[in-house]
Amino acid sequence: MNKPLSSLLVLAYLSLSLFAGAQPLILSKRSNVNIHPECQGYLEYLPNDYATSGKNYPLLIVVHGTGEIGNGSSSDLDRLTNIGPMRLINQGTFPSSFTVGSVTRQFIIIAPQFNGYNPGSSGHVEAVLRYAIDNYRLDSTRLYASGLSMGGKYTWNLASSPTGNKLAAVVPICGSSESFWWIANPIAASNIPVWATTNNADPIVNPAGTIGTVQLVNDASTNKSLAKASVFNTPGHDAWTRTYDPVNFKEDGLNVYEWMLTKTRVNGNVVLPVVLKKFDASIRSSQVILNWTTTFEANNDFFKLERSVDGINFTFLSRVQAKNNSSGSSYNVSDTTPSEGLNYYRLSQTDKDSKTVYFEIVRILVNKKAQDVSLRLYPNPTVNQLDLSLNNTAKGQLKVAVITNDGRVVGTYSYNKPLTKWNEKINVSSLAPGYYLLKIDVGTESFNSKFVKQ
């Protein structure tokens, strides 16, 4: 089947966004397309490299409210540019990509236009999801839906429909005026993560419906944090402008787009991976120190580290019990017996339902002969603090200088070295990111070592 291209019926070529080096964002009209009797057109946003990359992309379906009802013609589709991500794209303020867990992804966004309000049905929204699956190169593990007001109701309906179990997560906005078990139970059974938002003084759609439906989902699920509600202390019906704001609205360090990308559906099951901020390796003495940091964990049981000398065949190194903090945690493991040469390390996370997610592999070169030097720096690269270790026979006054690549001295320190072995910590948080030389003079001896400030 032919794939729709964003070069057709271009609605707007926008100026460069706030993100340096970004290409113009393109929003396209797809009018008079017979998706369903109630949906005859939609707006389309594709990543800039969609036509040439051959890659698969996450899908986000965004459903409008009653104010944007139309017949799918070119002129009626203009109404959709006033809401949600389409409005941000139209303004040039929508990020062209999102980075979660050190991986950058771009959405395909489909915004269907419906010709009426049919609150008791899900068939028309299911038809949109099936159409997108059939006509676009999608990452089938990352299919998401969101909607506002009427579209929020449609999002709840889609998630609870027979097709809903294809979704990895949903974000319904002020779309439920009442709480219904026949909506909540199928969502819980399909294990679909929900982030619902509403205003506490909404005069159009009672916020109690959103709050109650979220509670019913959690009550019916073995995962009692499967659904969550954000209730804004705001009058009026418009909760979507704040919800869709990628910069100014975040919870646990994530906006709604980033939150969705933390959810994947693999083999019919939603996996709730941790959000990995960093995973790196460094050398200390003859050991490899493995550090990783998360910014979000849910339902996390343990991490597993594996090592390899060829990057293909891995063997078990260590299992680390997860701290499972929703705000994230830091971990480290030492490999005391690395191999000479390149060492590869693979980190995985297993949740409490025994589902496992693998992260990117890191590698580090180990030269054991080079480890027999007198001066050692750790960690390297570093962010805030540098630990110094010097083992030599000279004693007395010791001077440390931090020097830039172009020879400028940007830091000096003086210490007394009374013993053969000397250890100290210096604060490098004020240094600009880059490469530096650390020089130590003690007695008649000098020692140099390079380090990286991140």
Protein Blocks (a to p, Z undefined) as FASTA:
>chain_A
ZZddfkgopfbdcdddfbehiacddddddehiafbfklgbdcddddfklmmnopacdddd
ddddfklgcehiaklmmmmmmgcjllmmmnopacfbdceehiacdddddddddfbdcfkb
cklmmmmmmmmmmmpccdfklccdddehjlmmmmmmmmmmmklmmpgbdcdehkbfbdcf
klmmmmmmnopacdddddfklckbcfklmmmmmmmmmmmpmblklpccddddbedjblml
mmmmmklpcgehiafklmmmmpcceehiacdddddfbdcdddehjbccdddddfbdehia
bdcddddfkomaccdfbdcddekianbpadddddfbbcehjdddddddddfkopacdddd
ddddddfklmmpfbdcdddddfkbccdddddfbecjdddddddfkopafbdcddddfbfb
dcddddfklpccddddddddehjbccddddddZZ
